[in-house]
């Protein structure tokens, strides 16, 4: 199924957002890239969201990528079926302006993991 594609623009003519929807609906959906992209007025990407059937979801990478106005990544969120989820690392990563990691949060199926041993297992061994 080929998604419906739409764009919005700023008054200055630059693109404001791009969205892919299931035909004849408002449900965000795209299988080969982000289904929603929003831009700053300067043309840089502000955020990219991956959706499957209107749920933020991505198998092999973050489902949400937030950018600063200069293009640097500010935050990444890994999601499975709309819930924060990652089996081989942090599900939410916040970055400082210098690109270094500020904070990491661990989730499995939407439940936050705070136990240090479980975090070591996720980072070192992975869980399947």
N, C-alpha and C positions, 0 to 999 in steps of 0.2 A: 504494500500500500504506500503510495507516494503522498507525503504530507503536503498540506496547504502552506504556502510561504507568504509572509507579509512583512512590511517594513514601516517604520515611522521615522520622521525627520525632525530635526531642530529647525528653528526659524532661519538659521544661517545656511541651511541646505545640507548640513552633514547628517549622517544617519544617526538616529537615536536608539533604535532597537530593531532586531530581527526576531521573528517568531515562526516556528513550524508547528502546525496543528494537524490533528486528524481531520480529514475532509469533512465539511459540514458540521463541525463542532468547534468548541473553544479549548479542547483538550490538547495540551502541549505534548508533542511526540516527534521524536526523530531517532533513528537507529544508527546513523552514521556521522554523528557530530552533535554539538549542542543544539537544543531545541529553542533556547531563548538566549539572546545576546543583547546586552545593553551597553551603550557607549557613552563616554564623557563627551562634552561639547568639542573638545580638541581632537576627537576621532579615535582616541585610545579606548580599548575595551575596558568596561567597568566590571562586568560580571558575565559569566557563562554558566548556564544551567543545562544539564543533561536530563531529559525526561523520556520515559517510556510510559505510554498510556496515562499521562498527566501525573506520574509519580517521579520524583527526582530519583534517578537510578542510573548507575553506570557500573559495569563489571570490572573494567581494567583501568581505573583511574578515578580521579575525583569527579563527583557529580556536580559540584559547585566550585567555581574558581572565581575569586574576588580579586580585582586588580586595583592598584593605586593609579592615580591620574598619570603618573610617569611610566606606566606599563608594568611595574613590579608586582609580583603576586603578594597579596595581603593575607589571604586566607584560602585554604582548601578544605572541602568537606567531602568525605567519601560516604556514599549512601547506597543502600540496597533496599528496594521497595519503600522508598521515602524515609527510611530510618538511618541514622548514623551507623555505619557498619564498616569494619575493615578487619580482616583476619591476619594481616601480615605487617601491621604498623598502626600508627595513630589514625583515627578516623577524622579528626579535626586538627588542622595545623594552622597556627597563627604565625605570621612572619613580621619581623621588625623592618623598619625602612631600609636597613642595610642588607636585607635579604636573609639574615640569620633567623633561626627559629626562636620565637618568643615563648610559645606554649604549645603543648600537645595534649590532646584528649583522646582517650581510647573508648571505643564502643563496639559491642557485638549485638546485632539485631536491636539497636536502639537503647540498650542498657549500658550505662557507663561502667567501665572497668577501672577501679581505683587500686586494687590489690597489686602491690609491687611485683609479686611473683608471677601473677597472670600477665602483667605487662612485659616482664622479661620473656615469658614463653611466647607471647605474640611477636615481639621483636626478634627473638633469637631463633625460635623453632618454627614459628607459624602454627596455626591450627586449622585443621580441615574437617 
